[in-house]
Amino acid sequence: MQAAKVKAKDMVSSAKEKAKEGSAEVQGKAGKAAATTHGEKEMAKEEERARKGQADAQMHQEKAEHRADAAARRHGTAGTRGHHGPVGTPVAPDPAYPASGWHPAAEKYI
């Protein structure tokens, strides 16, 4: 189930990246069309590449965060299958039996 969630989140991140790349491409074409000199056209081309690179880097960062979140959830319960709290959680003492050390379960008859 967790793998499906990670995969779905990755698909959303990829879709966002594709949308940002498309936006960068449109802005790059508009910049190239508005440019009058060769230098301005090169500058528009470089800006387009930078925007696409930034979108790609952001997608990879989001995917890494998805993996880290999934790993943190998986390792939070040490093999208890979610039925108990994390390992090391202190258990509150039973007020019916003071700290004298005696407990009825300790006197089992065989």
C-alpha positions as CSV (number, residue, x, y, z in Angstrom):
1,M,0.0,0.0,0.0
2,Q,2.8,2.4,0.9
3,A,4.5,1.7,-2.5
4,A,1.3,2.7,-4.3
5,K,1.2,5.9,-2.3
6,V,4.8,6.8,-3.2
7,K,4.2,5.9,-6.8
8,A,1.1,8.1,-7.0
9,K,3.0,11.0,-5.4
10,D,5.8,10.5,-7.8
11,M,3.4,10.6,-10.7
12,V,2.0,13.9,-9.4
13,S,5.5,15.3,-9.1
14,S,6.3,14.2,-12.7
15,A,3.1,15.8,-14.0
16,K,4.0,19.1,-12.2
17,E,7.5,18.9,-13.7
18,K,6.1,18.4,-17.2
19,A,3.8,21.4,-16.8
20,K,6.6,23.6,-15.6
21,E,8.8,22.5,-18.5
22,G,6.0,23.3,-20.9
23,S,5.6,26.7,-19.3
24,A,9.3,27.3,-19.6
25,E,9.2,26.3,-23.2
26,V,6.4,28.8,-24.0
27,Q,8.2,31.5,-22.1
28,G,11.4,30.7,-24.0
29,K,9.7,30.9,-27.3
30,A,8.0,34.2,-26.4
31,G,11.4,35.5,-25.3
32,K,13.0,34.4,-28.6
33,A,10.2,36.0,-30.6
34,A,10.6,39.3,-28.7
35,A,14.4,39.3,-29.0
36,T,15.9,41.5,-31.6
37,T,19.5,40.6,-31.4
38,H,21.3,37.2,-31.5
39,G,22.5,37.8,-27.9
40,E,19.0,38.3,-26.6
41,K,17.9,35.1,-28.3
42,E,20.7,33.2,-26.7
43,M,19.8,34.7,-23.4
44,A,16.2,33.6,-23.8
45,K,17.4,30.1,-24.7
46,E,19.6,29.9,-21.6
47,E,16.7,31.1,-19.4
48,E,14.5,28.3,-20.9
49,R,17.2,25.7,-20.1
50,A,17.5,27.1,-16.6
51,R,13.8,26.9,-15.9
52,K,13.6,23.3,-17.3
53,G,16.6,22.3,-15.1
54,Q,15.0,23.9,-12.1
55,A,11.8,22.0,-12.7
56,D,13.7,18.7,-13.0
57,A,15.7,19.3,-9.8
58,Q,12.5,20.2,-7.9
59,M,10.9,16.9,-9.2
60,H,13.8,14.9,-8.0
61,Q,13.8,16.6,-4.6
62,E,10.1,15.9,-4.2
63,K,10.6,12.2,-5.1
64,A,13.4,12.0,-2.5
65,E,11.1,13.5,0.1
66,H,8.5,10.9,-0.8
67,R,11.0,8.1,-0.3
68,A,12.2,9.6,3.0
69,D,8.6,9.9,4.3
70,A,7.8,6.3,3.4
71,A,11.0,5.1,5.1
72,A,10.2,7.0,8.2
73,R,6.7,5.5,8.4
74,R,8.0,2.0,7.8
75,H,10.7,2.2,10.4
76,G,8.6,3.8,13.1
77,T,7.1,0.6,14.2
78,A,9.6,-2.2,14.6
79,G,7.7,-5.2,13.1
80,T,4.5,-4.6,15.1
81,R,2.4,-4.3,12.0
82,G,0.9,-1.1,13.4
83,H,-0.8,-2.6,16.4
84,H,1.4,-1.0,19.0
85,G,3.3,2.2,19.4
86,P,6.9,2.6,18.5
87,V,9.5,0.5,20.3
88,G,10.8,2.2,23.4
89,T,7.5,3.8,24.4
90,P,7.2,3.6,28.2
91,V,4.2,1.8,29.6
92,A,2.4,3.5,32.4
93,P,2.3,1.4,35.6
94,D,-1.0,0.0,36.7
95,P,-2.3,2.1,39.7
96,A,-4.0,-0.9,41.1
97,Y,-0.6,-2.5,41.9
98,P,1.8,-0.2,43.6
99,A,5.5,-0.4,42.9
100,S,6.0,-3.1,45.6
101,G,6.9,-5.5,42.8
102,W,4.0,-7.9,43.5
103,H,1.6,-8.6,40.6
104,P,-1.0,-11.4,40.4
105,A,0.3,-12.6,37.1
106,A,3.7,-13.3,38.7
107,E,2.2,-16.1,40.8
108,K,1.3,-18.6,38.1
109,Y,0.7,-22.2,39.1
110,I,2.0,-24.8,36.8
